Every structure is written in structure tokens, then in C-alpha cells.
Amino acid sequence: MTGGPHRLVLVGSVLADILMSVPRLPERGGDVLASGAATQVGGGFNVLAAARRLGLPAALAGRVGDGPFGRLVAAALAAEGIEPLIPVGRGDTGFCVGLVEPDSERTFVTSPGIESELTADDLARVEVRAGDALYVSGYDLCYPVTGPAVAAWCLDLDDSLLVLDPGPLAVEIPPRVLDPVLDRTDVLTLNEREARLLAGVPDVDEASRVLRDRLHPGCVLIVRRGARGCALHLPGQADPEYLPAPAVTAVDSTGAGDAHTGAFLAELHRTGSMRESARVANAAAALAVTRAGSATAPKRDELDRLLRSWDISIPR
């Protein structure tokens, strides 16, 4: 695909997030009291909402259930103007319990639901357009039903930008599922921990070199570095470009990587520039972590305000 994407199609899971603010993680067999709790929509919704709020049309090629969590998901998709491409199924959507510590770090436990049972027949209903960006998560590649179905489906879509975020379960993805998807991936985006896990080496710079050698020559590699921004590895360049992020006070890092990816694709839609898209994505993720919750990516006006003030000290 040449130029920026015209639409984001997320292939896989949107589920409910039950987030609790805790003073610390409990020890094994122990307990802690949460200072706050909220139920909202998360998973792939965070990426879709981030892209949609910044002007990129978005659609979900994933299962949504007809139970209480599924109805919560359907309402959130409608509120953001995200098009569902697969009919509602029988059974409920799954949920994820997230524990958020005072330093904004979060720990998750996921209970899969109907979103984890995406089949080849489901995907056969999805019309992929020329210029679509297809987003695939490592969570979905781990699922016994969804993983093989998504991997096989992606290989036949030549005129789309395939974006893979392997996520924290990177090493749990079966090689027979992950390897063909990696071979087809056009943008690999992951954080430093995930890069080390996926590459199987302890040093993040070495991990980046291992991953670049593993990917096809035209693939873009983005290693997200939290408060330090990201490392952008472009095709044909021997060394990465380190792009900073604006300094903020983090409240909750839930969904920060998702906000980064959604903003990256939205800016790529707008400008066609990988470098500018990564720079803007750093700012969007920085804004996202200043708020508690899952889908906390900014809207265009607030992101533009931050970029204008940030540009005073950060050269483009």
C-alpha cells in the first residue's frame, strides 16, 4: 500500500475492562483494598477510539456478544462512530481485570468470551478495501480459534497495511501462527519489554536488531519507550531515530500503547509521513497517561494544543 491508510480495520477483540486502583499488588494469597473501580470498554477498542478521534475512519472485524458486556461494547462502538463488520453473536463478550498501582503501572488478568472465538467464516464476511490498515493483536493470535483464523486470513490481503502489536503475551503465541503473520507485517509496534521477549535477548538494542533481521525489508519497526518516546526503525536506515515525548505526570498507563498506535495510523492517514506520525503518536500517548481509564486517547483539538506548545522546545 502506498501513502497513508484510508480506514483502520481492527481484526480481533474488544472487551470490557474492570479497572481498580490499588496501593500495591497483593502478595500470593493476600488481599488489598482498591481506592476506586470502574467498568469500561477496552482491548482493541482503545486503538479504534484513538484513531477515530483523530480523524481516521475505523471498523471492528471482531465478535461482539449479546450479554451485558457485549451490550456495553456495542454502545461504546456506536458512541465513537466505529462500524461493526461482523453481526452480534450469541454469548457474552469477555472481560479483563486491571490493577493500577500508584506509579501508573498496570497488571491484567483476562477472562475471554465470544470475542476469542473469531472464525474463518466470520472473517469471510469482512470486505477489505484497498488502502485499509489491518491491526492485529498478539492477544488474539494466542487464542486457539481466533489465532489460526486471523493468521490465514491476513496472508491473502496484499493491498493493505498490516500492523501487528504482539503485546505482553508475545512469547505465548504459537510459532505456527506468529511466524507467517510476522512475515507479512508492514508495521511492527511494541514496547521495550515486548521487544526483548519476542527477540529472546535481554538487551533492547540487540532485540531491535534481531527483529529487524526477522522482518521483511520494507517493514517499519516501532519500539515504544514509555516516557522517553519511541525508537523508529525505517526501511533502508541502518540506525533508528529516537523521537522524544513531552513530559507529563502519568496517572494510568492503561492503553498508552494503544493510543500510540491509533494516533500513529491517524496521522499517517493525514500526512503520509512515518516520522511525523511517530512523533505525534508520542504526544497522544503522553496525553493518554494523564487520565485514568482505558480509552483515554485525545481528540484532535487537545492534541494540537499540546503539539503547538511542545514544538517551542522540540525541533521537528
ZAROVEX-441120 format. One line per 10 residues: number of its first residue (from 1); their letters; for each residue y, z, x of N, C-alpha, C. Coordinates in pm, whole numbers. Layout:
BEGIN
NUM) a) Y:Z:X:Y:Z:X:Y:Z:X  ...
***
This chain:
BEGIN
1) mtggphrlvl) -119:0:84:0:0:0:124:0:88  219:-84:59:345:-88:133:453:-19:53  551:44:124:657:114:56:610:246:-1  694:308:-83:659:437:-142:577:422:-268  509:529:-310:429:523:-432:515:513:-556  461:452:-662:530:441:-790:489:550:-887  372:611:-865:321:716:-952:222:801:-873  219:929:-904:120:1019:-846:9:1041:-948  -115:1016:-908:-231:1047:-990:-312:1154:-917  -318:1273:-974:-396:1380:-914:-537:1375:-970
11) vgsvladilm) -633:1363:-881:-774:1348:-919:-842:1483:-900  -863:1556:-1009:-930:1684:-993:-876:1794:-1081  -855:1911:-1024:-843:2035:-1100:-702:2084:-1123  -676:2119:-1248:-564:2204:-1286:-627:2322:-1360  -588:2444:-1324:-649:2562:-1384:-544:2670:-1403  -586:2783:-1458:-494:2895:-1480:-493:2986:-1358  -375:3037:-1324:-359:3135:-1216:-325:3270:-1276  -402:3372:-1239:-369:3510:-1274:-323:3576:-1145  -192:3592:-1130:-135:3641:-1005:-96:3788:-1018  -132:3867:-917:-99:4010:-915:-34:4046:-783
21) svprlpergg) 78:4117:-790:145:4166:-670:84:4300:-631  32:4307:-507:-38:4428:-462:25:4478:-332  19:4610:-308:75:4663:-183:-6:4623:-61  -134:4597:-82:-225:4555:25:-355:4510:-42  -440:4442:30:-571:4409:-23:-658:4535:-24  -736:4555:-128:-823:4673:-130:-935:4660:-28  -978:4776:24:-1096:4774:111:-1220:4750:25  -1328:4711:89:-1451:4684:15:-1493:4807:-65  -1512:4788:-195:-1547:4899:-283:-1428:4981:-329  -1307:4943:-285:-1187:5018:-320:-1109:4958:-435
31) dvlasgaatq) -985:5002:-450:-900:4959:-561:-755:4978:-520  -668:4896:-573:-524:4916:-558:-459:4888:-692  -338:4941:-712:-263:4916:-834:-165:4802:-811  -165:4705:-901:-70:4594:-892:65:4636:-951  171:4590:-889:305:4621:-940:353:4519:-1042  279:4411:-1057:315:4309:-1155:203:4208:-1167  194:4143:-1281:91:4043:-1304:144:3937:-1399  94:3814:-1380:136:3704:-1467:27:3600:-1472  13:3535:-1587:-80:3424:-1603:-1:3296:-1622  -29:3195:-1541:41:3069:-1546:-53:2958:-1503
41) vgggfnvlaa) -4:2837:-1503:-86:2722:-1467:-67:2691:-1319  -178:2664:-1249:-171:2638:-1106:-271:2532:-1064  -325:2549:-943:-413:2445:-889:-334:2317:-865  -392:2205:-902:-325:2077:-883:-196:2062:-961  -176:2146:-1061:-51:2140:-1138:70:2161:-1048  56:2244:-945:168:2270:-855:216:2142:-787  124:2057:-747:159:1931:-682:224:1836:-783  163:1826:-900:215:1737:-1004:356:1778:-1045  377:1907:-1069:508:1955:-1112:613:1931:-1005  577:1954:-878:673:1932:-770:717:1787:-765
51) arrlglpaal) 623:1695:-776:657:1553:-773:739:1513:-895  698:1560:-1011:765:1521:-1137:909:1571:-1141  931:1694:-1094:1067:1750:-1096:1161:1675:-1004  1105:1605:-905:1188:1531:-809:1186:1381:-836  1139:1341:-954:1158:1203:-996:1042:1109:-984  924:1158:-942:807:1071:-930:720:1085:-1054  696:979:-1129:603:987:-1243:468:1041:-1198  404:1122:-1284:281:1188:-1243:182:1193:-1358  54:1189:-1322:-54:1191:-1421:-171:1268:-1366  -250:1327:-1457:-368:1403:-1419:-495:1329:-1457
61) agrvgdgpfg) -576:1295:-1357:-709:1240:-1380:-809:1352:-1358  -810:1446:-1449:-897:1562:-1439:-928:1616:-1577  -1028:1699:-1585:-1070:1755:-1713:-984:1875:-1751  -949:1883:-1880:-880:1997:-1937:-963:2046:-2055  -985:2177:-2063:-1070:2231:-2168:-997:2256:-2298  -1076:2294:-2402:-1018:2320:-2533:-1011:2470:-2565  -1035:2556:-2465:-1026:2700:-2484:-887:2752:-2454  -869:2884:-2448:-737:2944:-2425:-670:2898:-2296  -744:2895:-2186:-684:2848:-2060:-655:2699:-2066  -743:2623:-2130:-718:2480:-2143:-593:2450:-2224
71) rlvaaalaae) -571:2527:-2330:-450:2507:-2410:-325:2543:-2330  -337:2645:-2245:-225:2680:-2157:-193:2565:-2063  -298:2503:-2008:-279:2389:-1917:-217:2271:-1990  -269:2238:-2108:-217:2124:-2185:-68:2141:-2215  -27:2262:-2252:113:2287:-2283:201:2271:-2159  152:2319:-2044:230:2308:-1920:244:2162:-1877  138:2083:-1890:146:1941:-1857:249:1871:-1944  245:1900:-2073:339:1837:-2166:483:1877:-2134  504:2003:-2100:639:2050:-2071:700:1981:-1949  616:1944:-1852:665:1877:-1731:664:1725:-1743
81) gieplipvgr) 613:1672:-1855:606:1527:-1871:498:1463:-1788  386:1534:-1769:273:1485:-1689:168:1429:-1784  130:1305:-1762:39:1236:-1853:-107:1271:-1822  -184:1319:-1922:-328:1336:-1902:-401:1203:-1920  -488:1169:-1827:-556:1039:-1831:-700:1050:-1882  -750:1172:-1901:-886:1194:-1949:-878:1284:-2073  -949:1252:-2181:-941:1332:-2304:-985:1476:-2282  -933:1565:-2366:-972:1707:-2362:-1123:1719:-2384  -1187:1808:-2307:-1332:1825:-2317:-1370:1956:-2384  -1497:1969:-2419:-1549:2091:-2480:-1576:2195:-2373
91) gdtgfcvglv) -1525:2316:-2394:-1537:2422:-2295:-1400:2458:-2241  -1392:2568:-2169:-1261:2613:-2123:-1234:2575:-1978  -1106:2566:-1946:-1058:2549:-1810:-1084:2678:-1731  -1106:2665:-1602:-1129:2781:-1517:-1002:2854:-1481  -1018:2963:-1404:-901:3042:-1366:-918:3093:-1224  -806:3131:-1167:-801:3180:-1029:-724:3311:-1027  -781:3413:-966:-713:3541:-948:-649:3541:-809  -518:3561:-805:-446:3562:-678:-383:3697:-651  -406:3751:-532:-347:3878:-489:-237:3848:-389  -114:3885:-423:2:3854:-339:51:3982:-273
101) epdsertfvt) 51:3984:-140:92:4102:-63:242:4100:-36  300:4214:6:445:4221:27:503:4120:123  424:4072:221:476:3972:315:463:3830:260  428:3818:132:415:3692:57:282:3622:78  195:3674:164:63:3612:181:-19:3633:55  -106:3534:25:-185:3543:-97:-332:3518:-68  -418:3582:-147:-562:3571:-134:-618:3538:-272  -709:3440:-279:-755:3390:-408:-906:3408:-427  -944:3424:-553:-1083:3413:-596:-1082:3323:-720  -1163:3217:-719:-1160:3117:-826:-1289:3120:-907
111) spgieselta) -1272:3115:-1039:-1385:3100:-1131:-1375:2962:-1195  -1454:2865:-1149:-1441:2727:-1201:-1479:2716:-1348  -1419:2619:-1414:-1450:2587:-1553:-1477:2439:-1568  -1436:2384:-1682:-1466:2246:-1713:-1401:2149:-1614  -1292:2193:-1548:-1224:2105:-1451:-1312:2076:-1330  -1415:2159:-1307:-1503:2140:-1191:-1618:2044:-1220  -1620:1985:-1340:-1732:1901:-1382:-1689:1757:-1409  -1593:1709:-1332:-1546:1571:-1344:-1655:1475:-1299  -1687:1377:-1383:-1799:1288:-1356:-1752:1145:-1328  -1846:1064:-1284:-1816:922:-1261:-1776:854:-1392
121) ddlarvevra) -1836:894:-1504:-1799:838:-1633:-1656:875:-1671  -1616:999:-1640:-1476:1039:-1665:-1381:950:-1585  -1412:931:-1458:-1323:855:-1371:-1320:707:-1407  -1427:658:-1468:-1430:517:-1509:-1326:488:-1617  -1279:592:-1686:-1177:574:-1790:-1036:563:-1732  -1020:600:-1606:-887:607:-1546:-844:470:-1495  -729:425:-1542:-673:298:-1493:-580:328:-1376  -617:281:-1260:-535:298:-1141:-448:175:-1122  -319:197:-1104:-224:87:-1089:-194:62:-941  -159:-60:-911:-113:-91:-776:10:-6:-745
131) gdalyvsgyd) 10:58:-631:123:143:-595:106:288:-631  -7:325:-693:-33:466:-721:-64:541:-592  -21:666:-586:-68:759:-483:-174:846:-549  -291:855:-488:-401:936:-540:-414:1062:-457  -403:1177:-521:-413:1304:-450:-549:1367:-476  -617:1406:-369:-748:1470:-378:-742:1602:-302  -798:1707:-363:-801:1839:-301:-941:1872:-252  -947:1946:-142:-1075:1992:-91:-1149:2083:-186  -1076:2155:-271:-1142:2238:-372:-1235:2152:-457  -1185:2037:-501:-1264:1951:-590:-1379:1885:-516
141) lcypvtgpav) -1360:1855:-389:-1469:1795:-312:-1583:1894:-289  -1554:2024:-302:-1659:2126:-288:-1750:2134:-409  -1700:2094:-526:-1778:2110:-648:-1897:2014:-649  -2016:2061:-687:-2136:1977:-681:-2129:1852:-767  -2061:1859:-883:-2049:1742:-970:-1927:1658:-933  -1812:1724:-928:-1686:1651:-904:-1681:1587:-766  -1725:1660:-662:-1710:1610:-525:-1768:1473:-502  -1898:1452:-526:-1956:1319:-505:-1894:1212:-595  -1858:1249:-719:-1798:1151:-811:-1663:1103:-759  -1580:1197:-714:-1447:1162:-663:-1460:1081:-534
151) aawcldldds) -1549:1123:-445:-1565:1053:-317:-1605:908:-339  -1700:884:-427:-1745:747:-453:-1635:665:-518  -1562:727:-608:-1457:656:-683:-1343:613:-590  -1303:701:-499:-1190:671:-410:-1216:551:-320  -1340:531:-282:-1371:427:-185:-1346:287:-240  -1343:272:-372:-1324:140:-432:-1179:108:-463  -1086:198:-428:-944:180:-465:-864:144:-341  -853:15:-316:-793:-33:-191:-641:-35:-193  -580:-50:-311:-437:-72:-318:-362:55:-358  -412:168:-313:-350:297:-344:-337:379:-217
161) llvldpgpla) -238:468:-217:-218:561:-106:-304:684:-134  -407:707:-53:-495:822:-74:-446:939:10  -414:1048:-59:-361:1170:3:-466:1278:-11  -506:1339:100:-607:1444:99:-548:1573:153  -565:1681:77:-536:1816:126:-668:1893:120  -735:1916:234:-867:1980:232:-864:2125:190  -748:2194:204:-735:2330:156:-814:2431:235  -811:2558:191:-876:2665:267:-1028:2657:269  -1087:2576:181:-1233:2561:179:-1278:2438:258  -1197:2395:354:-1225:2272:428:-1365:2267:486
171) veipprvldp) -1410:2378:545:-1542:2376:611:-1655:2389:510  -1624:2414:383:-1727:2425:280:-1760:2289:216  -1679:2187:245:-1701:2056:184:-1822:1990:251  -1922:1946:175:-2038:1881:237:-1996:1756:315  -2046:1739:437:-2007:1622:517:-2032:1489:446  -2139:1479:367:-2168:1354:297:-2059:1319:196  -1983:1422:151:-1871:1400:60:-1741:1381:138  -1717:1469:236:-1591:1467:309:-1576:1344:398  -1680:1306:470:-1667:1200:571:-1616:1068:514  -1673:1016:404:-1620:890:352:-1477:902:298
181) vldrtdvltl) -1441:1019:246:-1304:1038:198:-1207:1040:316  -1244:1109:425:-1159:1110:544:-1142:969:600  -1249:890:598:-1240:752:648:-1139:670:568  -1123:702:440:-1035:626:351:-894:685:342  -874:809:389:-748:880:369:-632:813:442  -517:803:372:-396:746:430:-296:853:473  -297:967:405:-214:1082:443:-301:1206:436  -319:1272:549:-392:1398:554:-289:1509:575  -279:1600:479:-183:1709:487:-256:1842:475  -227:1934:568:-297:2062:571:-217:2160:655
191) nerearllag) -246:2289:642:-174:2386:724:-248:2408:856  -190:2491:942:-245:2507:1077:-385:2568:1073  -406:2667:988:-539:2728:978:-642:2624:935  -606:2545:836:-699:2444:785:-725:2335:889  -624:2302:969:-643:2203:1075:-746:2254:1177  -734:2381:1214:-829:2438:1311:-970:2441:1252  -980:2478:1125:-1111:2484:1060:-1175:2345:1053  -1097:2248:1009:-1151:2115:989:-1191:2050:1122  -1112:2076:1226:-1141:2018:1357:-1247:2098:1432  -1266:2224:1396:-1365:2306:1464:-1322:2355:1600
201) vpdvdeasrv) -1190:2366:1623:-1138:2417:1751:-1031:2522:1721  -1010:2619:1815:-918:2730:1787:-771:2699:1808  -739:2596:1885:-600:2564:1917:-549:2455:1824  -432:2476:1763:-385:2383:1662:-345:2248:1722  -292:2246:1844:-257:2118:1906:-382:2036:1936  -483:2104:1987:-610:2035:2010:-671:1988:1878  -658:2072:1776:-711:2035:1644:-643:1909:1592  -515:1898:1613:-442:1778:1568:-492:1655:1641  -518:1668:1771:-570:1554:1847:-709:1515:1797  -792:1614:1769:-926:1586:1717:-918:1514:1583
211) lrdrlhpgcv) -830:1561:1497:-819:1500:1365:-763:1358:1373  -665:1337:1460:-611:1201:1475:-717:1104:1522  -802:1148:1611:-911:1061:1659:-1012:1034:1547  -1023:1129:1455:-1120:1115:1346:-1070:1022:1236  -938:1011:1218:-879:934:1109:-861:788:1148  -842:701:1049:-819:560:1080:-679:543:1141  -656:438:1220:-532:427:1298:-404:430:1216  -409:389:1091:-288:385:1009:-261:512:933  -344:614:950:-330:738:873:-217:824:927  -144:887:837:-40:984:871:-99:1124:861
221) livrrgargc) -75:1205:964:-123:1343:965:-2:1437:958  -5:1527:860:100:1628:845:35:1765:859  78:1839:960:30:1976:978:144:2070:940  127:2139:829:231:2229:779:230:2358:860  350:2403:901:362:2517:993:437:2635:930  433:2645:797:497:2756:729:647:2756:749  703:2869:789:847:2882:808:900:2792:918  811:2738:1002:854:2651:1113:854:2503:1074  833:2474:948:838:2334:904:703:2266:913  701:2148:978:574:2076:989:574:1988:1114
231) alhlpgqadp) 454:1951:1156:436:1853:1263:394:1722:1198  469:1618:1221:443:1487:1162:386:1394:1267  262:1350:1246:194:1258:1337:192:1120:1271  272:1029:1325:282:896:1268:196:797:1346  145:694:1280:66:593:1350:146:528:1462  80:507:1575:145:440:1687:229:529:1775  242:658:1739:319:750:1821:225:849:1888  240:863:2018:147:948:2094:169:1096:2063  294:1135:2041:326:1276:2021:378:1299:1879  352:1417:1824:405:1448:1691:554:1476:1695
241) eylpapavta) 618:1466:1582:757:1507:1567:758:1638:1490  823:1739:1547:829:1870:1484:957:1879:1402  941:1888:1272:1054:1891:1180:1071:2033:1127  1189:2092:1141:1209:2232:1103:1225:2250:952  1223:2375:911:1250:2411:772:1370:2505:769  1444:2506:660:1555:2601:650:1505:2744:644  1581:2837:699:1543:2978:698:1567:3037:560  1465:3103:505:1475:3167:374:1403:3301:379  1422:3382:277:1347:3505:261:1231:3479:167  1109:3483:220:992:3450:140:954:3565:48
251) vdstgagdah) 919:3530:-74:875:3626:-175:727:3606:-207  685:3480:-217:548:3449:-257:515:3309:-204  413:3300:-120:379:3170:-61:281:3090:-146  245:3141:-264:154:3068:-352:212:2930:-385  135:2827:-362:178:2692:-398:277:2628:-303  305:2691:-189:404:2633:-96:356:2498:-42  229:2491:-2:175:2364:47:175:2258:-61  147:2298:-185:150:2203:-297:291:2150:-320  390:2241:-314:529:2198:-329:567:2100:-220  519:2126:-99:548:2038:15:492:1899:-12
261) tgaflaelhr) 367:1892:-57:303:1762:-78:367:1686:-194  393:1755:-305:457:1688:-418:594:1635:-383  672:1717:-309:806:1673:-268:798:1559:-168  702:1565:-78:684:1457:20:662:1323:-52  574:1323:-151:543:1198:-222:661:1152:-307  733:1246:-367:851:1209:-446:959:1147:-358  979:1205:-241:1080:1149:-151:1034:1017:-93  905:1001:-71:852:873:-24:873:766:-131  858:804:-256:888:715:-369:1034:672:-367  1122:766:-331:1266:740:-337:1318:664:-215
271) tgsmresarv) 1265:695:-94:1322:639:28:1228:549:107  1097:569:90:1001:494:170:989:541:314  1059:649:351:1060:698:489:969:818:503  868:809:590:778:921:613:853:1039:675  938:1012:771:1009:1119:839:1102:1192:743  1182:1117:668:1274:1181:574:1198:1256:465  1086:1201:425:1005:1266:321:951:1399:370  905:1404:495:855:1530:551:967:1631:567  1084:1586:608:1199:1676:624:1239:1737:490  1246:1654:387:1282:1702:254:1173:1794:199
281) anaaaalavt) 1047:1761:227:937:1844:181:945:1984:242  987:1995:367:1006:2126:429:1106:2210:350  1214:2146:308:1317:2217:232:1265:2257:94  1189:2170:30:1134:2201:-102:1037:2318:-94  952:2321:8:857:2431:24:931:2561:55  1040:2552:132:1118:2671:161:1177:2731:33  1228:2647:-54:1280:2697:-182:1168:2756:-266  1051:2694:-264:939:2740:-347:898:2882:-311  899:2917:-184:851:3051:-145:952:3161:-173  1073:3126:-215:1172:3228:-251:1152:3279:-393
291) ragsatapkr) 1051:3226:-464:1026:3263:-603:881:3305:-620  859:3400:-708:723:3444:-738:658:3348:-836  531:3314:-812:459:3228:-905:392:3112:-836  333:3025:-917:255:2913:-865:338:2786:-851  380:2730:-964:454:2603:-962:603:2630:-951  647:2669:-832:786:2710:-812:868:2606:-736  820:2483:-731:895:2376:-662:1029:2354:-729  1131:2315:-653:1266:2300:-709:1284:2170:-787  1391:2168:-865:1437:2044:-927:1532:1972:-832  1566:1849:-866:1643:1765:-775:1778:1824:-738
301) deldrllrsw) 1850:1880:-836:1984:1928:-807:1984:2047:-711  1889:2140:-729:1888:2255:-639:1837:2218:-500  1745:2123:-493:1701:2076:-362:1814:2005:-290  1889:1923:-361:2002:1853:-299:2108:1950:-248  2130:2058:-322:2228:2158:-276:2184:2220:-144  2056:2253:-134:2006:2310:-8:2016:2209:105  1980:2084:77:1985:1982:182:2127:1959:232  2224:1963:141:2363:1943:184:2409:2056:276  2377:2179:241:2419:2291:326:2341:2295:456  2214:2262:449:2127:2263:567:2166:2155:665
311) disipr) 2214:2040:616:2249:1927:702:2364:1959:796  2440:2068:765:2551:2104:852:2500:2141:993  2382:2206:996:2331:2253:1125:2205:2184:1172  2140:2109:1085:2015:2042:1122:2038:1891:1129  2038:1830:1248:2059:1686:1258:1943:1610:1197  1970:1497:1138:1868:1414:1075:1813:1315:1177
***
